[in-house]
Every structure is written in structure tokens, then in C-alpha cells.
Amino acid sequence: MTRITGFTLAVTRMEQTIDFYTHVFGISFEAKELYGDKLYYGDWEGIEICLCPASLAKNTAKQNRHQLEVLVAHIQKTKELVARYGGRSMGAIEEIENTISIGIYDPDNNSLVLKQVKK
């Protein structure tokens, strides 16, 4: 059996990114000193998320290379939180079959797709 247990985001704008994921997705982060720098760890619905300084990771990408899809209860409310905490929308909310979705960027320009099941 395989399953994803965690992931790391290489981050340039650390304070804004922590604020974004805390307020939009309810993740609490704990700072840990590693490799002479601070990394921030949190639990996102049972999956460990690590925010690592991009300079430490030697990550020079301008944008993420993986895109997460996040199921949310209220897409419009989540879209408003995204804007309030430094993120932005890629476009309009779309309806496809039994889901409503929208692409967003976090403050560090990582893209995600928010999805809500139509009721």
C-alpha cells in the first residue's frame, strides 16, 4: 500500500504563506530549526505540510511543479479568504458535472484548485 504522508513547499514569502495557509485552510504551523534555518510544519487533514525556505531547498522555480486539488465546503467563502490573505484567483468559478471549482494562487505564486461538491 502506498499513500502520501506529507509534502514540502519551497517558499520565498514565508510570513505571508504561513498566514495564508493558516487562515484559508486552518493549518497551525510549528517552527523547527533545521540545517541552520527555520522550517514550518503543520498537519493538513492528516498529511504533514512543511514550508521550507526556497533558498535552503535551492529551489529556483518561479512557480510550483505540482498542483494540489483541495476539497472545500464553501467555495465562495474560501475564495474570499484567499483574496483576504494574499492569494488570488486564476479565473472564474466553473461548474463541471457534480463539482464547482476554481484555480487560485497562494502568496508565493503556487497554484491550487479548490473544489466543492454540488449539492
C-alpha positions in Angstrom: 0.0 0.0 0.0 1.2 3.5 -0.8 -0.1 6.8 0.3 1.1 10.4 0.5 2.0 11.2 4.1 3.5 14.7 3.6 4.7 17.3 1.2 7.1 20.3 1.2 6.6 23.7 -0.4 9.7 25.7 -1.1 8.7 29.2 0.0 10.1 32.7 -0.7 7.5 34.8 1.1 7.3 32.8 4.4 5.3 35.0 6.7 2.6 35.7 4.0 2.5 32.0 3.1 2.1 30.9 6.7 -0.7 33.5 7.2 -2.4 32.3 4.0 -2.5 28.6 4.8 -3.4 29.2 8.5 -6.4 31.4 7.7 -7.6 29.8 4.4 -7.2 26.2 5.4 -7.0 26.3 9.2 -3.4 24.8 9.4 -1.4 25.6 12.5 2.4 25.7 12.0 5.3 24.9 14.3 8.7 26.3 13.6 11.7 23.9 13.8 15.3 24.8 13.5 16.9 22.5 10.9 20.0 23.0 8.7 20.7 26.4 10.2 17.3 27.7 9.2 13.6 27.6 10.3 11.2 25.3 8.6 7.5 25.3 9.5 5.5 22.1 9.9 1.7 21.6 10.1 -0.9 19.0 9.7 -3.3 19.3 6.8 -6.1 16.7 7.4 -3.6 14.0 8.3 -0.9 15.0 5.8 2.2 16.7 7.0 3.0 20.0 5.3 6.4 21.6 5.5 7.1 25.2 4.5 10.8 25.3 3.7 12.7 28.4 2.7 13.3 28.2 -1.1 16.9 29.3 -0.6 17.5 26.4 1.7 15.9 23.9 -0.7 17.9 25.5 -3.6 14.6 25.8 -5.4 14.8 28.4 -8.2 11.4 27.6 -9.7 9.1 30.6 -10.1 6.1 28.5 -9.5 5.2 25.1 -8.2 5.7 22.0 -10.3 2.8 20.1 -8.7 -0.7 21.3 -8.3 -2.9 20.3 -5.3 -6.7 19.9 -5.6 -8.4 20.8 -2.3 -12.0 19.9 -1.5 -13.7 22.7 0.4 -17.2 23.0 2.0 -17.9 26.5 0.7 -16.0 27.6 -2.4 -17.2 31.2 -2.4 -16.2 31.7 1.2 -12.9 30.1 0.6 -12.3 32.3 -2.5 -12.9 35.4 -0.3 -10.4 34.1 2.3 -7.9 33.5 -0.5 -8.1 37.2 -1.5 -8.1 38.5 2.0 -4.9 36.6 2.9 -2.7 37.5 -0.1 -3.8 34.9 -2.7 -5.6 35.5 -6.0 -7.9 33.7 -8.4 -6.9 32.4 -11.8 -10.3 33.0 -13.2 -14.0 32.5 -12.6 -15.6 29.7 -10.6 -16.5 26.9 -13.1 -19.2 24.1 -12.8 -18.2 20.8 -14.3 -20.6 17.9 -13.8 -21.1 17.5 -10.0 -18.3 19.9 -8.9 -17.7 23.6 -8.7 -14.0 24.6 -9.0 -11.6 27.5 -9.3 -7.9 27.8 -9.7 -6.1 30.0 -7.2 -2.6 31.2 -6.4 -1.2 31.4 -2.8 1.0 34.4 -1.8 4.1 32.6 -3.1 2.5 32.0 -6.5 1.8 28.3 -6.0 -1.3 27.2 -7.8 -4.0 25.1 -6.3 -7.5 24.1 -7.4 -10.4 24.5 -5.0 -13.3 22.1 -5.5 -16.7 21.9 -3.9 -19.2 19.1 -4.5 -22.5 20.5 -5.9 -25.4 20.0 -3.5 
